[in-house]
Amino acid sequence: MTQKKPLALITGASSGIGVELARVFAREGYDLVLVARRQAELDTLGDELSAAYHTHCYVLPCDLTVPGEIEKLVGRLPKRPVDVLLNNAGVMQMKEFAQDDIQRQLQQIQLNVLALTELTHRCLKPMLKRGEGRIANLASVAAFQPVPMLAVYAATKAYVLSFSEALSEELHGTGVSCTAICPGFTDTPMLRGHKHPQRKPPALPLGLIADPAFVAAQAYEAIMEREVIMVPGLVYKALTTLSRLPPKGLVRGLVGGVGRYMKKKK
Ligand SMILES: NC(=O)c1ccc[n+]([C@@H]2O[C@H](COP(=O)([O-])OP(=O)(O)OC[C@H]3O[C@@H](n4cnc5c(N)ncnc54)[C@H](OP(=O)(O)O)[C@@H]3O)[C@@H](O)[C@H]2O)c1
């Protein structure tokens, strides 16, 4: 009898980092559950990965922000254990808070916080029962300090980081781990703008914009090593370490100053 491959569930697998996570996990011998709203993109990726690696891809389109949809999604999962849950789906709304549409701001909390929390809870119990599993949550370097113009987004990522760290302590000794992945700027449609995916990413000094394939490869290693926090890339590792050293008020003042400067320049 052929041994079944382990199974990884990836949310936000229709674009950016999620696509690259799917490629890495397929290459490493996983079958996949691919989740996002756009079925055509998921189908194309599923075809690519089954041709390249004989990966079995279960395509489950789902809007994770619609009440009741996550429960339905879990009910549609294949009748085999989920070995790795990757909560990658996320949205970022860059605008001054008071000037933006409140529904768009709330959508970030709905997806980045509520959906991630609910899916984790629903997948965790079977993992604990089996005494084996891995959970990875996409946070961001924005989790480490407040970020003007991204006030709600950065706050959702601070939640993801704090939640993941606390959960990883609760899970100690259970065979289940939780890893927070904290990328810096990464060249995906989120950074380029979804309406202009062909547009070049913002001009930043060399090394500050990561390739999503690099982020996914680093994430895979950290998840397998059951690391608690992983920041891809040396520059961002240094920046996130340094940002925790000075008093909080100083860091807040500095990022606030940069935000006000950017606003004046616009
Ligand atoms: N790019 C960066 O610079 C960067 C930096 C740090 C952290 N991150 C984090 O990394 C993760 C992936 O970001 P990315 O850059 O790869 O972004 P992306 O290319 O915009 O991809 C976002 C993914 O989330 C899915 N998604 C959005 N709304 C959804 C919903 N309501 N229900 C289900 N799926 C939904 C999208 O699929 P559909 O549209 O098909 O639903 C898409 O697959 C996010 O959590 C992001 O916050 C990104």
The ligand as an SDF file (V2000), in Angstrom:
LIG
                    3D

 48 52  0  0  0  0  0  0  0  0999 V2000
    3.5770   41.4000    0.7240 N   0  0  0  0  0  0  0  0  0  0  0  0
    4.1200   41.9220    1.8230 C   0  0  0  0  0  0  0  0  0  0  0  0
    4.9260   42.8870    1.7660 O   0  0  0  0  0  0  0  0  0  0  0  0
    3.8190   41.3010    3.1810 C   0  0  0  0  0  0  0  0  0  0  0  0
    4.6490   41.6470    4.2650 C   0  0  0  0  0  0  0  0  0  0  0  0
    4.3950   41.1070    5.5110 C   0  0  0  0  0  0  0  0  0  0  0  0
    3.3420   40.2370    5.6980 C   0  0  0  0  0  0  0  0  0  0  0  0
    2.5440   39.9020    4.6560 N   0  0  0  0  0  0  0  0  0  0  0  0
    1.4070   38.9880    4.9060 C   0  0  0  0  0  0  0  0  0  0  0  0
    1.5520   37.8290    4.1090 O   0  0  0  0  0  0  0  0  0  0  0  0
    0.2570   37.2930    3.8080 C   0  0  0  0  0  0  0  0  0  0  0  0
    0.1520   37.0830    2.2990 C   0  0  0  0  0  0  0  0  0  0  0  0
    0.2560   38.3550    1.6730 O   0  0  0  0  0  0  0  0  0  0  0  0
    0.6260   38.5600    0.1370 P   0  0  0  0  0  0  0  0  0  0  0  0
    1.6020   39.6630    0.0740 O   0  0  0  0  0  0  0  0  0  0  0  0
    0.9290   37.2720   -0.4950 O   0  0  0  0  0  0  0  0  0  0  0  0
   -0.7760   39.1590   -0.3690 O   0  0  0  0  0  0  0  0  0  0  0  0
   -1.6510   38.9240   -1.6680 P   0  0  0  0  0  0  0  0  0  0  0  0
   -0.7950   38.5970   -2.8420 O   0  0  0  0  0  0  0  0  0  0  0  0
   -2.5700   40.0850   -1.7160 O   0  0  0  0  0  0  0  0  0  0  0  0
   -2.4920   37.6150   -1.2930 O   0  0  0  0  0  0  0  0  0  0  0  0
   -3.4930   37.6520   -0.3190 C   0  0  0  0  0  0  0  0  0  0  0  0
   -4.2420   36.3310   -0.3630 C   0  0  0  0  0  0  0  0  0  0  0  0
   -5.3350   36.3990    0.5870 O   0  0  0  0  0  0  0  0  0  0  0  0
   -6.5090   35.9500   -0.0540 C   0  0  0  0  0  0  0  0  0  0  0  0
   -7.7030   36.5810    0.5050 N   0  0  0  0  0  0  0  0  0  0  0  0
   -7.9870   37.9170    0.5740 C   0  0  0  0  0  0  0  0  0  0  0  0
   -9.2070   38.1090    1.0830 N   0  0  0  0  0  0  0  0  0  0  0  0
   -9.7140   36.8770    1.3480 C   0  0  0  0  0  0  0  0  0  0  0  0
  -10.9480   36.4230    1.8750 C   0  0  0  0  0  0  0  0  0  0  0  0
  -11.9130   37.2950    2.2400 N   0  0  0  0  0  0  0  0  0  0  0  0
  -11.1490   35.0910    1.9990 N   0  0  0  0  0  0  0  0  0  0  0  0
  -10.1980   34.2150    1.6140 C   0  0  0  0  0  0  0  0  0  0  0  0
   -8.9990   34.5750    1.1240 N   0  0  0  0  0  0  0  0  0  0  0  0
   -8.7630   35.8990    0.9710 C   0  0  0  0  0  0  0  0  0  0  0  0
   -6.3330   36.3340   -1.5250 C   0  0  0  0  0  0  0  0  0  0  0  0
   -7.0970   35.5020   -2.3630 O   0  0  0  0  0  0  0  0  0  0  0  0
   -8.4930   35.8850   -3.0770 P   0  0  0  0  0  0  0  0  0  0  0  0
   -8.4180   37.3130   -3.4870 O   0  0  0  0  0  0  0  0  0  0  0  0
   -8.5630   34.9160   -4.2080 O   0  0  0  0  0  0  0  0  0  0  0  0
   -9.5290   35.6080   -2.0400 O   0  0  0  0  0  0  0  0  0  0  0  0
   -4.8590   36.0470   -1.7270 C   0  0  0  0  0  0  0  0  0  0  0  0
   -4.6640   34.6940   -2.0580 O   0  0  0  0  0  0  0  0  0  0  0  0
   -0.7610   38.3060    4.3680 C   0  0  0  0  0  0  0  0  0  0  0  0
   -1.2350   37.8420    5.6190 O   0  0  0  0  0  0  0  0  0  0  0  0
    0.0580   39.5690    4.5400 C   0  0  0  0  0  0  0  0  0  0  0  0
   -0.4640   40.4090    5.5290 O   0  0  0  0  0  0  0  0  0  0  0  0
    2.7540   40.4060    3.3820 C   0  0  0  0  0  0  0  0  0  0  0  0
  1  2  1  0
  2  3  2  0
  2  4  1  0
  4  5  1  0
  4 48  2  0
  5  6  2  0
  6  7  1  0
  7  8  2  0
  8  9  1  0
  8 48  1  0
  9 10  1  0
  9 46  1  0
 10 11  1  0
 11 12  1  0
 11 44  1  0
 12 13  1  0
 13 14  1  0
 14 15  2  0
 14 16  1  0
 14 17  1  0
 17 18  1  0
 18 19  2  0
 18 20  1  0
 18 21  1  0
 21 22  1  0
 22 23  1  0
 23 24  1  0
 23 42  1  0
 24 25  1  0
 25 26  1  0
 25 36  1  0
 26 27  1  0
 26 35  1  0
 27 28  2  0
 28 29  1  0
 29 30  1  0
 29 35  2  0
 30 31  1  0
 30 32  2  0
 32 33  1  0
 33 34  2  0
 34 35  1  0
 36 37  1  0
 36 42  1  0
 37 38  1  0
 38 39  2  0
 38 40  1  0
 38 41  1  0
 42 43  1  0
 44 45  1  0
 44 46  1  0
 46 47  1  0
M  CHG  2   8   1  16  -1
M  END
$$$$
